[in-house]
């Protein structure tokens, strides 16, 4: 691909099938992927549950941070726990 050619934007898809068809047929080198972020998928079955009480202000702050990352707040809490354990 030449340097002077502008990269295309990824179109919006309404179904998984549309997205799969796009990925199967498109040359992704022609598209601007700079806005993409790595995504972590959770495949392990959740077999245990916790329940804890926290101040409302803390819960709201956690929900805000999770929302900024575009993930559910429970996944955000789990992520923080996993990061701390890995250290």
N, C-alpha and C positions, 0 to 999 in steps of 0.2 A: 504494500500500500504506500502511496506517495505521501510525503510529509505535508503537502499543501492541500490535501483532500480533508474536508471537515468530517469528523466522525458523526455518525447518526445517533440519535437517542433511541433507547430501548422503548418499544411501544408498550402500552398498557394491555393487559390480558384479562379477560373476563372468566376464563376457566383454566384449569390445569392443562387440559388438552391443547388449548391455544398456545400456552407457554411451551409445552413439550414440542409441538409442531414447529414453533419458531426456533427453538434450540437445535432441533434436528436438521433444519434447512438453512438457517442463517450462517453467514460467516461472521462470527463474533469479533473478529479483528476490525471489522468496519464500524463497530459501535463503541460509543464512549462508556466505558465501565468504571470511570473514576469515582463515581458516587457510590459504588458498591462497597459493602462492609463485610468482613468475615462473619459467618453465622455459625453458631454452635448448635447442633441438634442433640436432643436428649432421647436416647433409645432405652436406657436402663429403666426397668419397671420400678415404680415408686412403691415400696412395700412397707414403709413406716410413716407415721404421722406425728407431728408435734403441734401443740397448742400452747400459746403463751400470751400473756397480757403485756401490753406496752403502752406508753403514753400516746394519746391521740396525735400529738404533734410529731412524734417520731414516726408513727405509721404514715402520716400524711407526707412527711419528707421522703420516706422510702418509696411511696407510691409515685411521687413527683419524679424522683430519680429513675425509677423503672420506666415511667412514661417517656422520659427523655430518651431512653435507650430503645423504646418501642417494644418492651417485653412486659409480661405480667409481673406484678410485684412479688408474687410467691417465687417465681423463677429468679428474680433479682436477689431475693434473700438467700435462696439456695446457692446462687452463684457466689455471693459474698462469703458464705460458709465454706464453699469448696476452695476459694482462693486462699482463705485463711489457713485451712488444713494443709494445702499444698506447700505453704511457706515453711 
